[in-house]
Amino acid sequence: MSKRYLLLPLLSVALFAPIARAADKPVKLPSWSQQIAIREGWLTKRQELILPMMRRHNIEMWVIVNEEFHNDPLTEYIAPPRPFTGNRDIFVFVDTGSALRKVAITGYAEENVKRFFEEEDDPKPADQQLAALYAQYHPKRIGLSIEARRGVQRSLTRDSYQFLAKSMGGDAESHFVSAADLIEEYSDTRLPEEFESYKMLVELTDQITRRAFSNEVIHPGKTTVGDVRRWLYDAMGNADVTTWFQQDIRLQRKGSTNGMSRGFLGVAPESTVVEPGDVLHVDFGITAMGFSTDWQKMAYVLQPGEKDVPEGLKHAMANTNEVQEELMTDSRPGKLAGDVYNEIMAAMTKRGIEAKVYSHPIGFQGHGLGAALDYRAAQQGASEGKRLRKGSYLSIELNSVTPVSEWGGQKVFVMMEDDAYLTDEGFKTFLPRQTSFYLIKP
């Protein structure tokens, strides 16, 4: 029999405590039911933020519509993170003038939803409930996921838009506005309670990455790029996580021309065999507990007789570390993202480092909402007016390009990505940054 929700028991409040673990032990996520309980603890605190945010953005009613098998990307963050498979489930937040009213308009009542929303035991049809809410409050600005640059902010379908307009009746449609700014603030605001769980996901990402770039997986002269990619898929399956993008492997080799794609080093063909002397790069991230990570690291395949990477490659790594350090120290809560980006690039130009910065917010989505430190945003002016928000998470993604003497002056890209959080002293990474190549024995 079809069910709209997976029913799971409410678990002990002890599950909301930070997860203790030894740093050298493999990370194991809580069970799925435990994850739901933890996330519902966050939801209680998140919903307390909604009313002041709605008022800051002049939104009197906020409506999120979840369609069957076409989930709205906000649903799991404003409602219990359980499967919703109703034909059309609607979540309404209303500023009554004195408090926040939360109404779930669903096909039938469900006890876990009722812990967070008003929900009728024998629900009336959605059009009747929407009409009643509009008639009662007559909101001047009804925020919807429309008219925005990013997918999570423009997710309302045409049919659902028309359903809302018709159901509310009267002049309701003339009061529909974009909730893009509200959605951005809500998505870019981190709770202190989320920190330990996100750090755990970063640790798991790092552990999988280190295994992928080791002799456990790579046997030079035999292992292909495709073999490494497939191993990463299987490692995610074994860890009970998914991903939000396909992991990419890039390979640089002395004497070979670097293939480029839209200004970036091209992804290596899966048939490429990893050989001694190769420089490897991986772009990898996982998704679990309503969060995503993003991670890039570098490895070197030792040649017979070598015990370490050539000095030129060490210098290349150091250049990228300098770009990272500049970004982290220049950033401060409240500073304009465009100003920070310009400061980073000016410092790199002065030091003679050829750098590219394309860092982005991260959290609910891998490419999250918020102020980006990104050359494309700077060119478009998209982030210049956005201010960095204290506590927000950023994926510090960037590279430097350095001529390597041992490779005859051939330029080598050192690309890095580390998830970090913003403090009053700048960005701090969840884990120590990579400062030397991972070594793979011949």
Stockholm file with secondary structure:
# STOCKHOLM 1.0

chainA/1-442         MSKRYLLLPLLSVALFAPIARAADKPVKLPSWSQQIAIREGWLTKRQELILPMMRRHNIEMWVIVNEEFHNDPLTEYIAPPRPFTGNRDIFVFVDTGSALRKVAITGYAEENVKRFFEEEDDPKPADQQLAALYAQYHPKRIGLSIEARRGVQRSLTRDSYQFLAKSMGGDAESHFVSAADLIEEYSDTRLPEEFESYKMLVELTDQITRRAFSNEVIHPGKTTVGDVRRWLYDAMGNADVTTWFQQDIRLQRKGSTNGMSRGFLGVAPESTVVEPGDVLHVDFGITAMGFSTDWQKMAYVLQPGEKDVPEGLKHAMANTNEVQEELMTDSRPGKLAGDVYNEIMAAMTKRGIEAKVYSHPIGFQGHGLGAALDYRAAQQGASEGKRLRKGSYLSIELNSVTPVSEWGGQKVFVMMEDDAYLTDEGFKTFLPRQTSFYLIKP
#=GR chainA/1-442 SS CCCSSCCCCCCCGGGGSCCCCCTTSCCCCCCHHHHHHHHHHHHHHHHHHHHHHHHHTTCSEEEEEEETTBCCTTHHHHSCSSCCCSSEEEEEEEECSSSEEEEEECSSCCHHHHTTSBCCSSCCCHHHHHHHHHHHHCCSCEEESCSCSSGGGSCCCHHHHHHHHHHHCTTGGGGEEECHHHHHHHHHCCCGGGHHHHHHHHHHHHHHHHHHTSTTTCCTTTCBHHHHHHHHHHHHHHTTCBCSSCCEEEEECTTCCCCEETTEECCCCTTCBCCTTCEEEEEECCEETTEECCEEEEEEECCTTCCSCCHHHHHHHHHHHHHHHHHHHHCCTTCBHHHHHHHHHHHHHHHTCEEEEEEEECSSSSSCSSCCEEHHHHHHTTTTTCBCCTTCEEEEEEEEEEEEGGGTTEEEEEEEEEEEEEETTEEEESSCCCCSCEEECC
#=GC SS_cons         CCCSSCCCCCCCGGGGSCCCCCTTSCCCCCCHHHHHHHHHHHHHHHHHHHHHHHHHTTCSEEEEEEETTBCCTTHHHHSCSSCCCSSEEEEEEEECSSSEEEEEECSSCCHHHHTTSBCCSSCCCHHHHHHHHHHHHCCSCEEESCSCSSGGGSCCCHHHHHHHHHHHCTTGGGGEEECHHHHHHHHHCCCGGGHHHHHHHHHHHHHHHHHHTSTTTCCTTTCBHHHHHHHHHHHHHHTTCBCSSCCEEEEECTTCCCCEETTEECCCCTTCBCCTTCEEEEEECCEETTEECCEEEEEEECCTTCCSCCHHHHHHHHHHHHHHHHHHHHCCTTCBHHHHHHHHHHHHHHHTCEEEEEEEECSSSSSCSSCCEEHHHHHHTTTTTCBCCTTCEEEEEEEEEEEEGGGTTEEEEEEEEEEEEEETTEEEESSCCCCSCEEECC
//
